[in-house]
Amino acid sequence: MAARDAIELPVLRALCVSVVKTGSAPVIIIHSLAHAVAALSAAAEAGRPVTLASAPDAGIYAGSGWFGALVAAARAGVPAAQGAAALLDCGDDAGAAQAAIRAGIEAIVFTGPADLAERLADIASQHGARLLATRPVPALDLGDAFFAAPEVLHRRCLEFLHAV
């Protein structure tokens, strides 16, 4: 997501955490490489940016290495998709959020204590990443289509992108 797609929300003293603004790139929750490729292919076809978001707490159970590799493979597979952002949800696990920062994940959701969020937001900004205190409302979650055929996934994503 570009900086223009986020607003800054002060949390405690000087902490600023990016929050997805209404009207920003549509959010598609992905659970697999097939989901990510379908979302990016549909975004390229629709000429729209999209945010690829992990499932809740995926940074804890799947890890930032998996998510970073998945997003990189999807982007390599669909180079026509421009402006796609990636967002890894680390729940309230500060260690998972730190691992995501080290792995170069561009945007991270951390829902833990505000004092930890303040420190993590500072670390994230030093590494060119953004820390979100809340998860954006998902508009399309592909979790119920985990084993769907690629053309079904693509069609669902494209219909969603045309509808929003």
Secondary structure, 3 states (H helix, E strand, C coil): CCHHHEEEEEECCCEEEEEECCCCCCEEECCCHHHHHHHHHHHHHHCCCCEEECCCCHHHHCCHHHHHHHHHHHHHHCCCCCCCEEEEECCCCHHHHHHHHHCCCCEEECCCCHHHHHHHHHHHHHCCCEEECCCCCCCEEHHHHCCCCHHHHHHHHHHHHHHC
